[in-house]
């Protein structure tokens, strides 16, 4: 049950940005690149889950190492493909 709680949308963009240490604009840029897909309310407000925040932390860490968004997308896709093959 606790595993499913990771996917419950709970943080608005300003809170998620604070949690990962960037500005909301950066999160919008990451979303446009297809690296994270927060849920949306009926009013179109982004809501990030704990899973989204963890993924954002990975993305931000790679950005800080100098990897561009296209490179980050490839890294995350390879990581997910490898995890799927192990399962």
N, CA, C and O atoms as a DFTB+ gen file, in Angstrom:
348 C
 N C O
     1  1       0.816      -1.193       0.000
     2  2       0.000       0.000       0.000
     3  2       0.859       1.256       0.000
     4  3       0.551       2.213      -0.711
     5  1       1.928       1.269       0.783
     6  2       2.797       2.439       0.852
     7  2       3.437       2.725      -0.510
     8  3       3.669       3.885      -0.850
     9  1       3.725       1.675      -1.293
    10  2       4.311       1.848      -2.618
    11  2       3.396       2.678      -3.507
    12  3       3.871       3.536      -4.251
    13  1       2.096       2.438      -3.440
    14  2       1.146       3.182      -4.259
    15  2       1.066       4.644      -3.844
    16  3       0.727       5.495      -4.666
    17  1       1.370       4.955      -2.588
    18  2       1.324       6.333      -2.123
    19  2       2.356       7.207      -2.823
    20  3       2.204       8.428      -2.863
    21  1       3.394       6.606      -3.369
    22  2       4.420       7.359      -4.096
    23  2       3.843       8.051      -5.317
    24  3       4.394       9.049      -5.781
    25  1       2.745       7.537      -5.842
    26  2       2.184       8.046      -7.089
    27  2       0.993       8.983      -6.877
    28  3       0.399       9.449      -7.848
    29  1       0.642       9.262      -5.632
    30  2      -0.497      10.144      -5.340
    31  2      -0.064      11.587      -5.581
    32  3       0.885      12.058      -4.953
    33  1      -0.748      12.299      -6.486
    34  2      -0.404      13.697      -6.736
    35  2      -0.684      14.548      -5.501
    36  3      -1.783      14.505      -4.949
    37  1       0.326      15.333      -5.062
    38  2       0.121      16.078      -3.829
    39  2       0.787      17.439      -3.771
    40  3       0.403      18.255      -2.933
    41  1       1.767      17.726      -4.621
    42  2       2.508      18.981      -4.515
    43  2       2.252      19.886      -5.716
    44  3       2.394      19.451      -6.858
    45  1       1.878      21.132      -5.471
    46  2       1.764      22.101      -6.561
    47  2       3.175      22.449      -7.028
    48  3       4.153      22.126      -6.354
    49  1       3.278      23.094      -8.158
    50  2       4.580      23.317      -8.779
    51  2       5.534      24.115      -7.891
    52  3       6.733      23.837      -7.876
    53  1       5.029      25.089      -7.160
    54  2       5.923      25.895      -6.316
    55  2       6.534      25.051      -5.192
    56  3       7.701      25.232      -4.842
    57  1       5.756      24.143      -4.635
    58  2       6.259      23.272      -3.563
    59  2       7.237      22.255      -4.141
    60  3       8.298      22.021      -3.561
    61  1       6.899      21.657      -5.259
    62  2       7.799      20.688      -5.892
    63  2       9.127      21.351      -6.253
    64  3      10.189      20.758      -6.064
    65  1       9.069      22.574      -6.769
    66  2      10.293      23.297      -7.126
    67  2      11.151      23.531      -5.885
    68  3      12.370      23.366      -5.931
    69  1      10.523      23.910      -4.790
    70  2      11.260      24.127      -3.545
    71  2      11.896      22.817      -3.054
    72  3      13.024      22.817      -2.561
    73  1      11.171      21.715      -3.191
    74  2      11.686      20.419      -2.732
    75  2      12.948      19.995      -3.485
    76  3      13.837      19.369      -2.908
    77  1      13.024      20.334      -4.767
    78  2      14.194      19.932      -5.560
    79  2      15.202      21.065      -5.734
    80  3      16.268      20.860      -6.313
    81  1      14.873      22.255      -5.239
    82  2      15.834      23.358      -5.239
    83  2      15.988      24.112      -6.537
    84  3      17.075      24.590      -6.860
    85  1      14.890      24.223      -7.291
    86  2      14.928      24.994      -8.542
    87  2      13.706      25.896      -8.615
    88  3      12.842      25.859      -7.738
    89  1      13.638      26.709      -9.667
    90  2      12.489      27.570      -9.881
    91  2      11.384      26.810     -10.623
    92  3      11.680      25.871     -11.362
    93  1      10.125      27.196     -10.441
    94  2       9.035      26.542     -11.173
    95  2       9.243      26.528     -12.690
    96  3       8.859      25.572     -13.363
    97  1       9.850      27.587     -13.221
    98  2      10.105      27.632     -14.662
    99  2      10.953      26.432     -15.112
   100  3      10.735      25.876     -16.188
   101  1      11.906      26.051     -14.284
   102  2      12.757      24.903     -14.606
   103  2      11.935      23.628     -14.692
   104  3      12.174      22.790     -15.562
   105  1      10.958      23.476     -13.786
   106  2      10.103      22.284     -13.828
   107  2       9.254      22.271     -15.094
   108  3       9.025      21.213     -15.680
   109  1       8.790      23.441     -15.515
   110  2       8.013      23.505     -16.762
   111  2       8.882      23.095     -17.955
   112  3       8.421      22.388     -18.850
   113  1      10.132      23.538     -17.960
   114  2      11.060      23.184     -19.031
   115  2      11.304      21.670     -19.046
   116  3      11.318      21.051     -20.110
   117  1      11.493      21.088     -17.877
   118  2      11.701      19.639     -17.763
   119  2      10.460      18.896     -18.250
   120  3      10.575      17.862     -18.909
   121  1       9.286      19.411     -17.933
   122  2       8.048      18.780     -18.398
   123  2       7.936      18.861     -19.919
   124  3       7.584      17.875     -20.567
   125  1       8.232      20.029     -20.493
   126  2       8.165      20.183     -21.956
   127  2       9.123      19.224     -22.662
   128  3       8.856      18.793     -23.784
   129  1      10.234      18.890     -22.011
   130  2      11.198      17.955     -22.596
   131  2      10.720      16.507     -22.471
   132  3      11.349      15.602     -23.018
   133  1       9.619      16.280     -21.760
   134  2       9.068      14.933     -21.634
   135  2       9.733      14.095     -20.560
   136  3       9.653      12.867     -20.594
   137  1      10.396      14.747     -19.598
   138  2      11.116      14.001     -18.572
   139  2      10.280      13.718     -17.337
   140  3      10.624      12.847     -16.538
   141  1       9.204      14.435     -17.177
   142  2       8.278      14.208     -16.067
   143  2       6.893      14.621     -16.543
   144  3       6.753      15.536     -17.355
   145  1       5.881      13.945     -16.037
   146  2       4.509      14.249     -16.440
   147  2       3.607      14.351     -15.233
   148  3       2.937      13.381     -14.879
   149  1       3.576      15.506     -14.594
   150  2       2.737      15.636     -13.411
   151  2       1.257      15.494     -13.760
   152  3       0.848      15.716     -14.899
   153  1       0.478      15.126     -12.772
   154  2      -0.972      15.066     -12.957
   155  2      -1.506      16.486     -13.062
   156  3      -0.811      17.447     -12.733
   157  1      -2.726      16.608     -13.516
   158  2      -3.369      17.918     -13.616
   159  2      -4.738      17.853     -12.948
   160  3      -5.441      16.845     -13.027
   161  1      -5.097      18.945     -12.292
   162  2      -6.438      19.054     -11.730
   163  2      -7.394      19.455     -12.843
   164  3      -6.970      19.709     -13.971
   165  1      -8.677      19.511     -12.528
   166  2      -9.652      19.974     -13.525
   167  2      -9.364      21.400     -13.952
   168  3      -9.674      21.783     -15.080
   169  1      -8.779      22.185     -13.070
   170  2      -8.405      23.560     -13.383
   171  2      -7.048      23.671     -14.057
   172  3      -6.538      24.776     -14.235
   173  1      -6.452      22.537     -14.436
   174  2      -5.173      22.442     -15.136
   175  2      -3.963      22.806     -14.270
   176  3      -2.925      23.204     -14.799
   177  1      -4.085      22.675     -12.963
   178  2      -2.970      22.915     -12.046
   179  2      -2.127      21.650     -11.972
   180  3      -2.648      20.552     -11.778
   181  1      -0.821      21.817     -12.130
   182  2       0.083      20.658     -12.032
   183  2       0.159      20.175     -10.590
   184  3       0.247      20.975      -9.658
   185  1       0.124      18.847     -10.419
   186  2       0.322      18.232      -9.110
   187  2       1.365      17.134      -9.244
   188  3       1.211      16.208     -10.041
   189  1       2.424      17.248      -8.458
   190  2       3.537      16.312      -8.498
   191  2       3.421      15.308      -7.360
   192  3       3.053      15.664      -6.240
   193  1       3.736      14.051      -7.656
   194  2       3.738      12.992      -6.645
   195  2       5.154      12.862      -6.071
   196  3       6.090      13.500      -6.553
   197  1       5.293      12.033      -5.046
   198  2       6.625      11.754      -4.504
   199  2       7.511      11.095      -5.562
   200  3       8.716      11.344      -5.607
   201  1       6.917      10.259      -6.409
   202  2       7.659       9.639      -7.506
   203  2       8.175      10.709      -8.465
   204  3       9.332      10.664      -8.884
   205  1       7.313      11.674      -8.811
   206  2       7.722      12.770      -9.693
   207  2       8.866      13.566      -9.077
   208  3       9.820      13.917      -9.770
   209  1       8.777      13.853      -7.784
   210  2       9.819      14.617      -7.102
   211  2      11.142      13.846      -7.129
   212  3      12.197      14.441      -7.348
   213  1      11.095      12.549      -6.911
   214  2      12.321      11.734      -6.957
   215  2      12.924      11.766      -8.357
   216  3      14.140      11.873      -8.513
   217  1      12.080      11.673      -9.361
   218  2      12.568      11.730     -10.748
   219  2      13.157      13.107     -11.043
   220  3      14.190      13.215     -11.704
   221  1      12.504      14.151     -10.557
   222  2      13.029      15.503     -10.738
   223  2      14.403      15.641     -10.091
   224  3      15.286      16.297     -10.643
   225  1      14.585      15.036      -8.941
   226  2      15.886      15.093      -8.266
   227  2      16.965      14.431      -9.133
   228  3      18.094      14.916      -9.205
   229  1      16.608      13.321      -9.787
   230  2      17.554      12.665     -10.698
   231  2      17.892      13.596     -11.862
   232  3      19.058      13.762     -12.222
   233  1      16.860      14.198     -12.441
   234  2      17.048      15.090     -13.590
   235  2      17.936      16.274     -13.204
   236  3      18.870      16.616     -13.929
   237  1      17.644      16.893     -12.069
   238  2      18.412      18.055     -11.615
   239  2      19.873      17.654     -11.367
   240  3      20.786      18.399     -11.722
   241  1      20.093      16.495     -10.765
   242  2      21.461      16.035     -10.510
   243  2      22.226      15.875     -11.832
   244  3      23.389      16.266     -11.928
   245  1      21.578      15.307     -12.836
   246  2      22.229      15.139     -14.138
   247  2      22.474      16.487     -14.803
   248  3      23.511      16.687     -15.435
   249  1      21.531      17.409     -14.666
   250  2      21.718      18.749     -15.217
   251  2      22.928      19.421     -14.567
   252  3      23.712      20.084     -15.246
   253  1      23.076      19.251     -13.275
   254  2      24.203      19.855     -12.560
   255  2      25.537      19.254     -12.992
   256  3      26.580      19.893     -12.857
   257  1      25.505      18.028     -13.509
   258  2      26.720      17.387     -14.029
   259  2      27.013      17.825     -15.461
   260  3      28.035      17.440     -16.030
   261  1      26.121      18.627     -16.049
   262  2      26.346      19.148     -17.392
   263  2      25.657      18.389     -18.498
   264  3      25.901      18.666     -19.672
   265  1      24.808      17.445     -18.166
   266  2      24.093      16.674     -19.181
   267  2      22.895      17.501     -19.658
   268  3      22.143      18.037     -18.844
   269  1      22.721      17.602     -20.990
   270  2      21.582      18.362     -21.503
   271  2      20.303      17.522     -21.421
   272  3      20.357      16.327     -21.132
   273  1      19.159      18.154     -21.675
   274  2      17.867      17.484     -21.494
   275  2      17.700      16.276     -22.410
   276  3      17.127      15.266     -22.001
   277  1      18.193      16.367     -23.639
   278  2      18.102      15.223     -24.551
   279  2      18.929      14.048     -24.014
   280  3      18.497      12.897     -24.075
   281  1      20.105      14.347     -23.497
   282  2      20.946      13.310     -22.914
   283  2      20.312      12.691     -21.684
   284  3      20.377      11.478     -21.483
   285  1      19.696      13.530     -20.862
   286  2      19.017      13.033     -19.660
   287  2      17.886      12.098     -20.050
   288  3      17.681      11.058     -19.423
   289  1      17.155      12.474     -21.087
   290  2      16.040      11.626     -21.533
   291  2      16.558      10.250     -21.963
   292  3      15.955       9.227     -21.640
   293  1      17.661      10.233     -22.684
   294  2      18.245       8.955     -23.123
   295  2      18.710       8.134     -21.922
   296  3      18.481       6.925     -21.875
   297  1      19.353       8.769     -20.963
   298  2      19.836       8.071     -19.767
   299  2      18.676       7.451     -19.003
   300  3      18.737       6.287     -18.607
   301  1      17.614       8.233     -18.796
   302  2      16.466       7.725     -18.042
   303  2      15.766       6.595     -18.790
   304  3      15.324       5.624     -18.176
   305  1      15.664       6.716     -20.113
   306  2      15.035       5.652     -20.901
   307  2      15.855       4.360     -20.842
   308  3      15.295       3.269     -20.734
   309  1      17.182       4.491     -20.912
   310  2      18.036       3.297     -20.826
   311  2      17.909       2.667     -19.443
   312  3      17.867       1.443     -19.316
   313  1      17.850       3.493     -18.422
   314  2      17.713       2.997     -17.060
   315  2      16.375       2.249     -16.905
   316  3      16.325       1.170     -16.315
   317  1      15.303       2.833     -17.438
   318  2      13.988       2.186     -17.355
   319  2      13.944       0.896     -18.163
   320  3      13.346      -0.089     -17.728
   321  1      14.570       0.894     -19.331
   322  2      14.614      -0.325     -20.143
   323  2      15.362      -1.427     -19.407
   324  3      14.942      -2.584     -19.426
   325  1      16.459      -1.077     -18.762
   326  2      17.244      -2.053     -18.006
   327  2      16.477      -2.571     -16.818
   328  3      16.538      -3.764     -16.517
   329  1      15.752      -1.702     -16.132
   330  2      14.954      -2.119     -14.972
   331  2      13.835      -3.046     -15.412
   332  3      13.512      -4.006     -14.712
   333  1      13.240      -2.771     -16.563
   334  2      12.166      -3.622     -17.062
   335  2      12.662      -5.006     -17.441
   336  3      11.964      -6.000     -17.239
   337  1      13.854      -5.071     -17.983
   338  2      14.430      -6.374     -18.359
   339  2      14.793      -7.201     -17.136
   340  3      14.691      -8.428     -17.163
   341  1      15.221      -6.532     -16.048
   342  2      15.556      -7.258     -14.829
   343  2      14.315      -7.803     -14.137
   344  3      14.368      -8.844     -13.482
   345  1      13.197      -7.094     -14.284
   346  2      11.955      -7.521     -13.614
   347  2      11.365      -8.653     -14.370
   348  3      10.316      -9.171     -13.986
